[in-house]
């Protein structure tokens, strides 16, 4: 399912804050360095969910590459929250009963646009119960139990990228400067094998002009700066289902 996703759409009350991609192992940072892309080198550890991640920051968005380090912790987290990082990580080399190619390895984190005063109720997002890293995130129960769709959730302003940029002034200079010159994400296409029926949140995001849907195998394509350089980076070479166009 191909989902054209823009970082900000005026008719919607939501915009994309970041995307995560679940991968089988820690990514090859040298691959990105050779392409002129800066990756925050210190991995973000999440012991409660058994994961670690590397982050690539851009002016209006960031990309998080997540892998599982502690399978037991990840299994406990899945039972407790319904978010199964083990299932969403790419595991093509595992026995068939461990790997389902239809499960989406992607997550879409949304933030409310600052000018909006509309409620999230129409999207059927609800606040998660208190508990560590998922505290204050808003999920749709329908989307949460549909692993063939990208996980879709709303984050509070306190942890959204604009607030991070204000709280950490060096973030832009240290991690948002790329030798390749990439600045802003201007378009996303996400493929997913979830058929022709979308859960309510994704259907409404499509209706609001945030997403457009078509079928396909799980993959993601991002466009930066309206692709003025006409360049392409294909991370599928290192087993990440990601293509960057710039």
ZAMARGU-4260 file (C-alpha; in steps of 0.2 Angstrom, whole numbers, plus 5000, padded with zeros to 4 digits):
<rodrens>
0) 5000/5000/5000 | 5008/5016/4994 | 5005/5031/5006 | 5010/5048/5000 | 5013/5057/5016
5) 5017/5076/5017 | 5026/5083/5032 | 5012/5097/5034 | 4995/5099/5026 | 4985/5115/5030
10) 4968/5106/5030 | 4974/5094/5043 | 4976/5097/5062 | 4991/5085/5061 | 5008/5085/5054
15) 5022/5072/5053 | 5035/5074/5067 | 5045/5059/5064 | 5045/5042/5056 | 5053/5026/5063
20) 5059/5011/5054 | 5061/4994/5063 | 5077/4985/5056 | 5084/4968/5061 | 5101/4974/5067
25) 5110/4991/5071 | 5112/5000/5054 | 5128/5003/5046 | 5132/5021/5050 | 5147/5021/5038
30) 5135/5019/5024 | 5126/5035/5028 | 5142/5044/5032 | 5149/5040/5014 | 5133/5048/5007
35) 5135/5064/5017 | 5121/5061/5029 | 5124/5064/5048 | 5118/5051/5060 | 5118/5055/5079
40) 5131/5042/5084 | 5125/5038/5102 | 5111/5026/5101 | 5095/5029/5111 | 5092/5015/5123
45) 5075/5010/5128 | 5077/4996/5141 | 5059/4995/5145 | 5055/4990/5127 | 5071/4981/5123
50) 5076/4992/5109 | 5090/5004/5104 | 5089/5017/5089 | 5100/5029/5079 | 5092/5045/5074
55) 5094/5056/5058 | 5088/5074/5061 | 5082/5086/5047 | 5075/5104/5049 | 5057/5099/5050
60) 5057/5080/5054 | 5068/5066/5060 | 5070/5048/5055 | 5073/5034/5069 | 5080/5017/5065
65) 5075/5005/5078 | 5081/4987/5082 | 5078/4975/5096 | 5093/4972/5108 | 5083/4962/5122
70) 5070/4950/5115 | 5063/4946/5132 | 5060/4964/5136 | 5052/4967/5119 | 5040/4953/5122
75) 5035/4959/5139 | 5033/4977/5132 | 5022/4969/5117 | 5011/4961/5130 | 5009/4976/5141
80) 5006/4989/5127 | 5001/4980/5111 | 5017/4987/5102 | 5027/4973/5095 | 5044/4978/5090
85) 5049/4960/5087 | 5036/4957/5075 | 5039/4974/5066 | 5058/4972/5064 | 5063/4965/5048
90) 5068/4947/5050 | 5069/4939/5033 | 5083/4928/5038 | 5073/4920/5052 | 5062/4904/5050
95) 5045/4908/5042 | 5035/4907/5058 | 5046/4921/5065 | 5044/4932/5050 | 5028/4939/5042
100) 5033/4950/5026 | 5016/4959/5027 | 5019/4967/5044 | 5024/4985/5042 | 5041/4990/5050
105) 5036/5008/5050 | 5029/5020/5063 | 5022/5038/5060 | 5023/5050/5074 | 5011/5065/5072
110) 5011/5081/5081 | 4996/5094/5082 | 4999/5109/5071 | 5001/5124/5082 | 4987/5134/5074
115) 4974/5121/5076 | 4961/5121/5090 | 4951/5106/5084 | 4950/5090/5094 | 4959/5073/5091
120) 4942/5064/5095 | 4937/5063/5076 | 4953/5053/5073 | 4949/5041/5087 | 4966/5043/5095
125) 4965/5041/5114 | 4978/5044/5127 | 4987/5029/5133 | 4987/5024/5151 | 5001/5030/5161
130) 5017/5020/5160 | 5035/5024/5156 | 5039/5028/5138 | 5021/5027/5131 | 5015/5040/5143
135) 5005/5054/5135 | 5006/5046/5118 | 4989/5045/5109 | 4985/5029/5100 | 4971/5022/5090
140) 4966/5004/5097 | 4960/4999/5080 | 4977/5004/5072 | 4987/4997/5086 | 4980/4979/5082
145) 4983/4980/5064 | 5001/4976/5061 | 5000/4977/5042 | 4998/4996/5044 | 5011/5008/5049
150) 5009/5011/5068 | 5001/5029/5069 | 5001/5039/5085 | 5001/5057/5091 | 5014/5064/5102
155) 5013/5079/5114 | 5021/5095/5110 | 5033/5093/5125 | 5043/5079/5115 | 5040/5085/5097
160) 5054/5091/5086 | 5050/5110/5087 | 5052/5109/5106 | 5068/5099/5105 | 5075/5112/5094
165) 5071/5125/5106 | 5077/5116/5121 | 5093/5110/5113 | 5100/5125/5103 | 5115/5115/5097
170) 5104/5101/5089 | 5103/5110/5073 | 5121/5114/5071 | 5128/5097/5077 | 5115/5085/5070
175) 5105/5093/5057 | 5119/5099/5046 | 5122/5086/5032 | 5137/5087/5020 | 5125/5082/5006
180) 5115/5098/5010 | 5098/5090/5014 | 5087/5102/5024 | 5068/5098/5024 | 5058/5083/5021
185) 5045/5088/5007 | 5036/5071/5004 | 5035/5053/5009 | 5028/5037/5001 | 5025/5022/5012
190) 5020/5005/5005 | 5011/4993/5016 | 5002/4977/5013 | 4986/4981/5022 | 4974/4979/5008
195) 4961/4991/5003 | 4953/4994/5020 | 4961/5007/5032 | 4958/5009/5050 | 4949/5025/5055
200) 4964/5036/5059 | 4973/5032/5043 | 4957/5034/5033 | 4953/5051/5041 | 4971/5057/5038
205) 4969/5052/5020 | 4952/5062/5019 | 4961/5077/5026 | 4975/5076/5013 | 4989/5070/5024
210) 4989/5052/5016 | 4985/5045/4999 | 4984/5026/4998 | 4989/5012/4986 | 4994/4994/4988
215) 5012/4988/4988 | 5025/4979/4998 | 5032/4987/5014 | 5045/5001/5009 | 5047/5019/5011
220) 5052/5033/5000 | 5056/5051/5006 | 5059/5067/4996 | 5069/5081/5002 | 5070/5099/4996
225) 5058/5095/4982 | 5072/5085/4974 | 5081/5100/4967 | 5098/5089/4966 | 5090/5075/4957
230) 5099/5063/4968 | 5095/5046/4975 | 5101/5036/4990 | 5095/5018/4991 | 5097/5011/5009
235) 5090/4994/5003 | 5108/4990/4999 | 5110/4988/5018 | 5094/4979/5021 | 5084/4995/5026
240) 5068/4997/5016 | 5072/5016/5013 | 5075/5026/4997 | 5079/5045/4999 | 5077/5057/4984
245) 5084/5074/4985
</rodrens>
